Amino acid sequence: MSESAQREAICRFGRSLFERGLTSGSTGNISLRLADGGWLVTPTNASLGFLDPARLSRLDATGRLLEGDAPTKEIPLHAALYETRSSARAIVHLHSTHSVAISMLPGIDPRAALPPLTPYYAMRVGPCALLPYYRPGDPAVADAIKGLAGRYSAVLLSNHGPVVAGDTLEAAVYSTEELEETAKLFLLMKNLNPRFLSRAQLDDLTTHFKCETAELLAHDEAGCADAGCPQRGLQRP
């Protein structure tokens, strides 16, 4: 795909996310790693619903701005995820409502922020880590991402929002959407004692679809002593 087509794809997906209410105002950012090691990234204070392909920030492999508007302040976040996830070619960071809500609940397991409620969550997202709160744009978030050692393609930033990497832009967007829908489902069902996928069912998905499920049941298998934990009491099949 040419760089021109990649620019158009970022704007097209950004507009779709914005129009469906998955991020609002000038929140959220998208990056795409190019063949030469540089990136295309959405500019700072830009609405994902109204991006101009010609004004996207073009960075070299060191993060230096080559052309376009000034990039998002979240460059350290993107850079750390690219550094630790060698397969990542695109990253989507949103402030989607239900994912942010999950990040604010007490007792969420930082190793598996959501339980495996559906096969598509396991297949498209896999385990999602929860990181502590960092000021938006804080370079310290890079160290927190690096501390995950590349084990996660999806991360929730407390009181902030999801960050999801994919091997294509399309994959990163679809995974972000699946994370948001699972967060919504979790909030709808958490007081109704829902079942979630068993280890055998997750292993079956791993075998057939080569997805990352190893830590999805970490919370349940470790047990939860916190009576206020929102995942406490969820049923196994």
Backbone torsions as a table, in degrees:
resi	resn	phi	psi	omega
1	MET	NA	133.3	-179.9
2	SER	-70.1	161.3	177.4
3	GLU	-61.9	-36.7	177.5
4	SER	-59.6	-44.0	179.0
5	ALA	-67.5	-35.4	177.6
6	GLN	-66.1	-39.1	176.2
7	ARG	-61.5	-44.1	179.4
8	GLU	-63.8	-38.4	-179.7
9	ALA	-64.6	-42.8	177.5
10	ILE	-58.0	-45.5	-178.7
11	CYS	-67.4	-38.1	-179.7
12	ARG	-66.1	-47.5	178.9
13	PHE	-67.7	-38.7	177.9
14	GLY	-59.5	-45.0	179.2
15	ARG	-62.7	-41.1	179.4
16	SER	-62.3	-45.1	178.8
17	LEU	-62.1	-42.0	-179.0
18	PHE	-66.5	-46.3	-174.8
19	GLU	-67.4	-23.4	178.1
20	ARG	-95.4	10.7	173.0
21	GLY	75.5	19.1	-179.7
22	LEU	-82.7	-12.3	169.7
23	THR	-157.4	150.6	-171.0
24	SER	-126.1	163.6	177.4
25	GLY	53.8	-130.4	178.8
26	SER	-105.8	25.5	-179.3
27	THR	-83.7	160.4	175.9
28	GLY	85.6	157.3	178.4
29	ASN	-156.5	156.0	-177.8
30	ILE	-133.6	139.6	173.4
31	SER	-132.7	155.5	-180.0
32	LEU	-139.8	124.9	-178.8
33	ARG	-84.9	133.3	-175.9
34	LEU	-96.0	167.5	-175.6
35	ALA	-61.5	-29.8	-178.6
36	ASP	-85.2	4.8	-179.8
37	GLY	93.4	-12.2	175.6
38	GLY	-80.2	-177.7	-177.7
39	TRP	-132.7	157.7	157.7
40	LEU	-107.2	135.1	-178.4
41	VAL	-145.1	149.7	179.4
42	THR	-70.3	144.4	-177.3
43	PRO	-72.0	163.4	174.8
44	THR	-67.4	144.6	178.1
45	ASN	58.7	27.5	178.2
46	ALA	-105.0	135.9	174.5
47	SER	-76.8	134.4	177.5
48	LEU	-65.7	-17.1	179.6
49	GLY	-82.3	-10.8	-173.2
50	PHE	-139.0	46.0	-179.1
51	LEU	-79.7	145.9	175.4
52	ASP	-108.4	118.5	-177.9
53	PRO	-52.3	-36.3	-176.4
54	ALA	-73.2	-18.5	-176.0
55	ARG	-102.1	0.7	175.2
56	LEU	-59.6	147.2	-179.0
57	SER	-77.0	128.4	176.6
58	ARG	-108.4	116.0	-177.4
59	LEU	-111.2	151.6	172.4
60	ASP	-85.2	-177.7	-174.8
61	ALA	-64.5	-19.0	178.8
62	THR	-92.6	-2.6	-178.3
63	GLY	91.0	8.6	179.1
64	ARG	-80.1	134.1	-179.6
65	LEU	-70.4	124.6	178.7
66	LEU	-100.5	-37.9	179.7
67	GLU	-162.0	165.2	-179.8
68	GLY	89.2	-175.2	-179.8
69	ASP	-72.6	165.6	177.2
70	ALA	-60.0	138.2	-174.8
71	PRO	-77.2	166.1	174.2
72	THR	-50.8	149.3	177.5
73	LYS	-69.5	-11.1	-175.9
74	GLU	-88.1	19.5	179.1
75	ILE	-53.9	-42.2	179.1
76	PRO	-58.5	-36.0	178.7
77	LEU	-63.9	-49.7	179.9
78	HIS	-63.7	-45.5	-176.5
79	ALA	-60.0	-42.2	-178.3
80	ALA	-66.8	-37.9	179.9
81	LEU	-70.2	-40.2	175.6
82	TYR	-62.6	-40.1	-177.7
83	GLU	-63.9	-37.4	-174.0
84	THR	-97.1	-13.1	177.2
85	ARG	-117.2	91.3	-173.7
86	SER	-63.1	-23.9	-179.7
87	SER	-82.3	-11.3	-175.0
88	ALA	-70.1	130.8	175.1
89	ARG	-121.1	-11.1	178.9
90	ALA	-152.6	149.7	179.1
91	ILE	-135.9	135.9	176.4
92	VAL	-120.7	128.9	176.2
93	HIS	-125.2	120.9	-179.4
94	LEU	-124.5	172.7	172.7
95	HIS	-116.6	42.7	-174.7
96	SER	-64.3	135.5	-165.2
97	THR	-56.7	-51.5	-173.2
98	HIS	-71.7	-35.0	176.4
99	SER	-66.2	-41.2	176.3
100	VAL	-62.6	-41.0	179.7
101	ALA	-59.7	-43.8	177.7
102	ILE	-59.2	-40.3	-176.6
103	SER	-67.1	-14.5	-178.0
104	MET	-98.9	-8.1	-177.1
105	LEU	-76.5	146.0	175.7
106	PRO	-73.0	150.4	170.4
107	GLY	80.5	3.0	178.6
108	ILE	-67.6	134.4	-178.7
109	ASP	-72.6	121.7	-179.7
110	PRO	-64.9	-17.8	178.7
111	ARG	-86.0	-22.5	-176.8
112	ALA	-153.6	84.4	-172.0
113	ALA	-62.8	-28.8	177.5
114	LEU	-128.8	143.6	175.1
115	PRO	-76.8	163.8	-179.0
116	PRO	-79.1	84.3	-177.6
117	LEU	-77.9	-31.5	-176.3
118	THR	-137.0	156.3	177.2
119	PRO	-64.5	-33.6	-177.8
120	TYR	-71.7	-27.5	172.2
121	TYR	-65.1	-44.5	179.0
122	ALA	-63.2	-41.0	-174.7
123	MET	-75.5	-39.9	-172.7
124	ARG	-98.7	-23.4	-176.9
125	VAL	-113.1	-50.6	-173.5
126	GLY	73.7	-164.6	-179.6
127	PRO	-63.0	139.6	-179.8
128	CYS	-119.4	120.9	179.8
129	ALA	-81.4	154.6	173.3
130	LEU	-116.4	121.5	177.9
131	LEU	-103.0	155.8	175.9
132	PRO	-63.5	171.4	178.4
133	TYR	-70.4	136.1	170.1
134	TYR	-132.6	143.0	174.4
135	ARG	-56.5	137.9	177.7
136	PRO	-53.9	128.8	-178.9
137	GLY	85.5	-2.0	-179.2
138	ASP	-64.5	121.7	178.9
139	PRO	-58.8	-22.2	-179.0
140	ALA	-63.3	-22.6	179.1
141	VAL	-63.8	-26.9	178.6
142	ALA	-62.1	-41.4	178.6
143	ASP	-65.1	-37.6	178.4
144	ALA	-65.2	-41.3	177.3
145	ILE	-64.5	-44.5	180.0
146	LYS	-63.1	-30.6	178.6
147	GLY	-65.4	-18.2	177.1
148	LEU	-79.9	-10.9	173.0
149	ALA	57.0	32.8	175.1
150	GLY	75.1	10.8	-176.7
151	ARG	-75.8	-18.5	-173.9
152	TYR	-123.4	135.8	170.7
153	SER	-93.8	-13.3	179.7
154	ALA	-126.5	133.5	-178.8
155	VAL	-137.2	137.5	171.0
156	LEU	-102.4	127.7	173.3
157	LEU	-92.5	122.3	-175.5
158	SER	-55.4	133.5	178.4
159	ASN	58.8	24.4	-173.8
160	HIS	-138.4	-63.2	179.0
161	GLY	153.5	176.9	-176.8
162	PRO	-83.5	150.8	172.1
163	VAL	-130.6	122.0	-173.0
164	VAL	-132.3	131.0	177.3
165	ALA	-105.2	150.4	176.8
166	GLY	-144.8	163.1	178.9
167	ASP	-79.1	-8.8	169.2
168	THR	-141.6	164.6	176.4
169	LEU	-62.8	-43.4	178.9
170	GLU	-58.0	-45.3	-179.5
171	ALA	-62.9	-40.7	179.3
172	ALA	-64.6	-41.2	178.5
173	VAL	-65.5	-47.3	-178.9
174	TYR	-62.5	-38.4	178.5
175	SER	-66.4	-39.2	177.8
176	THR	-63.5	-41.8	178.3
177	GLU	-64.9	-41.3	179.5
178	GLU	-65.0	-38.9	176.6
179	LEU	-61.0	-45.0	-179.6
180	GLU	-64.3	-42.8	179.8
181	GLU	-66.3	-35.5	177.7
182	THR	-69.7	-38.0	175.8
183	ALA	-61.6	-42.1	178.1
184	LYS	-63.1	-44.6	179.5
185	LEU	-62.6	-41.8	179.2
186	PHE	-60.5	-44.8	-179.6
187	LEU	-66.1	-33.3	177.7
188	LEU	-70.2	-33.2	-169.6
189	MET	-105.6	-9.0	-167.0
190	LYS	-63.6	-23.4	177.8
191	ASN	-99.0	9.2	-176.7
192	LEU	-113.0	11.7	176.1
193	ASN	55.7	54.6	-177.6
194	PRO	-73.5	157.6	170.0
195	ARG	-81.9	156.2	170.6
196	PHE	-137.5	171.8	-171.6
197	LEU	-64.9	141.8	-179.9
198	SER	-83.9	170.1	176.0
199	ARG	-60.3	-41.1	179.6
200	ALA	-62.8	-40.3	179.4
201	GLN	-67.9	-38.5	176.9
202	LEU	-66.8	-40.7	177.8
203	ASP	-62.1	-37.4	177.9
204	ASP	-63.8	-42.0	177.2
205	LEU	-63.9	-41.0	179.2
206	THR	-61.0	-44.1	-179.2
207	THR	-62.5	-44.0	-174.0
208	HIS	-83.7	-32.0	-173.0
209	PHE	-119.7	-0.1	177.9
210	LYS	56.2	39.5	-179.2
211	CYS	-95.7	164.7	-175.8
212	GLU	-93.6	103.5	-177.6
213	THR	-121.7	2.7	-168.7
214	ALA	-55.8	-36.0	-174.2
215	GLU	-106.2	8.7	-175.0
216	LEU	-67.4	-26.4	178.9
217	LEU	-107.0	17.5	-177.0
218	ALA	-58.5	-41.8	-178.2
219	HIS	-62.9	-47.4	-176.2
220	ASP	-67.9	-42.0	-177.2
221	GLU	-69.8	-32.0	178.5
222	ALA	-75.7	-21.2	-176.9
223	GLY	83.8	158.1	-178.6
224	CYS	-133.1	118.8	-178.9
225	ALA	-92.9	-4.6	-176.0
226	ASP	-87.6	110.1	-178.4
227	ALA	-63.2	-22.3	179.5
228	GLY	-90.6	0.9	-177.8
229	CYS	-66.3	129.1	-178.0
230	PRO	-68.5	-13.7	177.8
231	GLN	-95.4	-6.5	-179.1
232	ARG	-66.1	132.5	174.9
233	GLY	90.0	-1.0	175.6
234	LEU	-65.4	139.3	-173.8
235	GLN	-81.0	146.0	162.9
236	ARG	-88.2	154.9	175.6
237	PRO	-61.7	NA	NA
